[in-house]
Amino acid sequence: LCGFLMACALVRPQGLRDLKAKSVRKKMKQASFAAAINRDDLVRGAEDFGVDLNEHIEFCAAAMQGIAPELGLAPSS
């Protein structure tokens, strides 16, 4: 999931800031976007933790925001 979130952030001017589950889910529906990432694995990961996928996306995105500059995902100026 973190790799997919990074891909989502890279195409957004704001990076990880304000990245919402809704926009991530929309990107998940685009087969050509981050095509190497298996969408079933993303869903299964949340299921393995016993949490809703949207909740899992929001949690992971929030955790990554704290280290966004180190990940190269700081908002563009």
Secondary structure, 3 states (H helix, E strand, C coil): CHHHHHHHHHCCCCCCCCCCHHHHHHHHCCCCCCCCCCHHHHHHHHHHHCCCHHHHHHHHHHHHHCCHHHHCCCCCC
